[in-house]
Amino acid sequence: MAMRPAFIFFDLGNVLFAFDRDRAFRQMAAVSGAPVAHVAAVVMDGGLQASLEAGRISWPEFHAEFGRRTGTACDPGELARAASDMFTLKADMIPVLAGLERIDCPFGILSNTCGIHWDHLRAGGWAPLTGAVSRIVLSHEVGATKPDPRIFAVAAEAAGVAPHDIFFTDDLPEHVAGARAVGWDAELFTSAGGLLAALHDRGMNLGV
């Protein structure tokens, strides 16, 4: 049996929230007038999203470069809303978080994300982003993205416990591997049920 964690970090996308990036591209295309495929290529293949998530560029810089590369002009606020309105709460994770709160296990969020996405989610008042979430570590604020060891170091310091006392779950294998490389206990997220089983194996009965 693995050791019971003192702190748990959750990834955001595809763990607490599902997201549909194709929907965002369609909405960005509708706002800007650029073809959907070109929007996707500029944002993803062109590295704009990666730069935004790593904090290397601001949203105004993203907007200006997006316009230059697509040959379009649109309102930055409208483009931000189009790019951000793609998340759906994973409702089956709410009992997991409630169970952790009942047993007084602190938990937080460790995510590769950007300011416009985070602001959109916070504005929605979603349950996973309020109340018991004690630490929030976001790539665009740290200036490093998972699996860079730097972001795990910042998160461990924020948690205030030793690396081996942290449990982390993420939907991407390379992020799980990165966490394990710095001494964290980490498991690939596949479902709320799978996560509950992993926590049970670590001596945590959440009553779910």
C-alpha positions in Angstrom: 0.0 0.0 0.0 1.3 3.4 -0.9 1.7 6.1 1.8 -1.2 8.3 2.7 -0.6 11.8 1.2 -0.5 15.0 3.2 -1.5 17.1 0.3 -3.2 16.4 -3.1 -2.8 18.4 -6.3 -5.3 18.0 -9.2 -4.8 19.0 -12.8 -7.5 21.2 -14.1 -8.3 20.3 -17.7 -9.8 16.8 -18.2 -9.6 16.1 -14.4 -11.9 18.7 -12.8 -13.2 20.1 -16.1 -13.6 18.6 -19.5 -12.8 20.9 -22.4 -13.5 21.1 -26.1 -10.7 22.9 -27.9 -12.4 22.4 -31.3 -15.4 24.3 -30.0 -13.0 27.1 -29.0 -11.5 27.2 -32.5 -14.9 27.3 -34.1 -15.9 30.2 -31.9 -12.6 32.1 -32.5 -13.1 31.6 -36.2 -16.7 33.0 -36.0 -15.4 36.1 -34.1 -12.4 36.7 -36.3 -13.5 35.5 -39.7 -10.5 33.2 -40.2 -11.0 29.6 -41.3 -11.3 27.2 -38.4 -8.3 25.1 -39.6 -6.2 28.2 -39.8 -7.2 29.3 -36.3 -6.2 25.9 -34.9 -2.9 25.9 -36.8 -2.0 29.4 -35.6 -3.0 28.8 -32.0 -1.6 25.3 -31.5 1.0 24.5 -34.2 2.2 28.1 -34.2 2.9 28.0 -30.5 0.7 30.8 -29.4 -1.2 28.8 -26.8 2.0 27.3 -25.4 3.5 30.7 -25.1 0.4 32.0 -23.4 0.3 29.2 -20.9 4.0 29.6 -20.1 3.5 33.2 -19.4 5.9 34.3 -22.2 3.2 36.5 -23.8 0.2 38.4 -22.5 -3.3 38.3 -23.8 -2.9 41.6 -25.7 0.3 40.2 -27.3 -1.5 37.0 -28.2 -4.4 39.0 -29.7 -2.1 41.1 -31.8 -0.1 38.2 -33.1 -3.2 36.2 -33.8 -4.5 39.1 -35.9 -1.2 39.4 -37.7 -0.9 35.7 -38.5 -4.6 35.3 -39.6 -4.9 38.7 -41.3 -7.9 39.5 -39.3 -9.1 42.2 -36.8 -11.5 41.5 -33.9 -12.2 42.7 -30.4 -9.8 41.2 -27.9 -12.5 40.7 -25.3 -14.7 38.8 -27.8 -11.8 36.7 -28.9 -11.0 35.9 -25.3 -14.6 34.8 -24.6 -14.6 32.7 -27.7 -11.3 31.0 -26.8 -12.4 30.3 -23.2 -16.0 29.2 -23.4 -15.2 25.5 -23.9 -15.2 24.0 -20.4 -17.7 21.6 -18.8 -17.6 20.7 -15.1 -16.9 17.0 -14.4 -19.6 16.6 -11.9 -18.5 13.2 -10.7 -15.4 14.9 -9.2 -17.4 17.0 -6.8 -18.0 14.1 -4.3 -14.3 13.3 -4.4 -13.4 16.9 -3.4 -16.2 16.9 -0.8 -14.8 13.6 0.7 -11.3 15.1 1.0 -12.8 18.1 2.7 -14.7 15.9 5.2 -11.4 14.1 6.2 -9.5 17.4 6.4 -7.1 16.5 3.6 -5.8 19.7 2.0 -5.9 19.9 -1.8 -5.1 22.3 -4.6 -4.9 22.8 -8.4 -1.7 22.5 -10.5 -2.5 23.4 -14.1 -1.0 24.4 -17.4 -3.4 27.2 -18.2 -3.6 30.8 -19.2 -5.1 33.9 -17.7 -8.2 34.1 -19.9 -9.1 30.5 -19.3 -8.6 30.8 -15.5 -10.6 34.1 -15.4 -13.4 32.5 -17.3 -13.6 29.6 -15.0 -13.4 31.7 -11.8 -16.2 34.0 -13.1 -18.4 30.9 -13.4 -18.3 30.2 -9.7 -17.7 26.5 -10.2 -17.6 24.5 -7.0 -14.1 23.0 -7.6 -12.6 26.5 -7.6 -14.1 27.7 -4.4 -14.1 26.8 -0.8 -11.7 24.1 0.3 -9.1 24.6 -2.5 -6.1 25.7 -0.5 -3.4 26.2 -3.1 -3.6 27.1 -6.8 -0.4 26.9 -9.0 -0.9 28.0 -12.6 1.7 27.8 -15.3 1.2 31.3 -16.7 1.8 32.8 -13.3 4.9 30.6 -12.5 6.5 31.0 -15.9 6.9 27.3 -16.4 4.7 24.5 -17.6 4.4 20.8 -16.6 6.5 18.7 -16.8 9.2 21.3 -16.1 10.6 20.6 -12.6 10.4 24.3 -11.8 6.6 24.2 -11.6 6.6 21.2 -9.4 9.1 22.9 -7.1 6.8 26.0 -6.8 3.8 23.7 -6.1 5.6 21.7 -3.4 6.6 24.9 -1.7 3.0 26.2 -1.8 1.8 22.9 -0.4 4.2 23.2 2.5 5.0 19.5 2.7 7.8 17.2 1.5 7.6 16.1 -2.1 7.0 12.5 -1.1 3.9 13.6 0.9 2.2 15.0 -2.2 -0.2 13.0 -4.4 -0.9 14.3 -7.9 -3.2 13.2 -10.7 -3.1 14.4 -14.3 -4.6 13.1 -17.5 -1.2 13.3 -19.4 1.4 10.6 -18.8 4.3 13.0 -19.3 3.0 15.1 -16.5 2.6 12.2 -14.2 6.2 11.1 -15.1 7.4 14.6 -14.4 5.8 14.6 -10.9 7.3 11.2 -10.1 10.7 12.4 -11.2 10.8 15.0 -8.5 9.7 12.6 -5.8 5.9 13.0 -5.9 3.4 10.2 -5.7 1.4 10.5 -8.9 -1.2 8.5 -10.9 -2.7 9.0 -14.3 -6.2 10.2 -14.2 -8.7 8.1 -16.1 -11.9 8.6 -14.1 -13.3 9.7 -10.8 -13.8 6.0 -9.9 -10.2 5.2 -10.7 -9.0 8.1 -8.6 -11.1 7.0 -5.7 -9.5 3.5 -5.9 -6.0 5.0 -6.0 -6.8 7.1 -2.9 -8.2 4.1 -1.2 -5.0 2.2 -1.8 -3.3 5.0 0.0 -5.4 4.6 3.1 -8.0 7.3 2.3 -11.7 6.3 2.6 -13.7 9.3 1.3 -17.1 7.7 1.9 -18.1 8.1 -1.7 
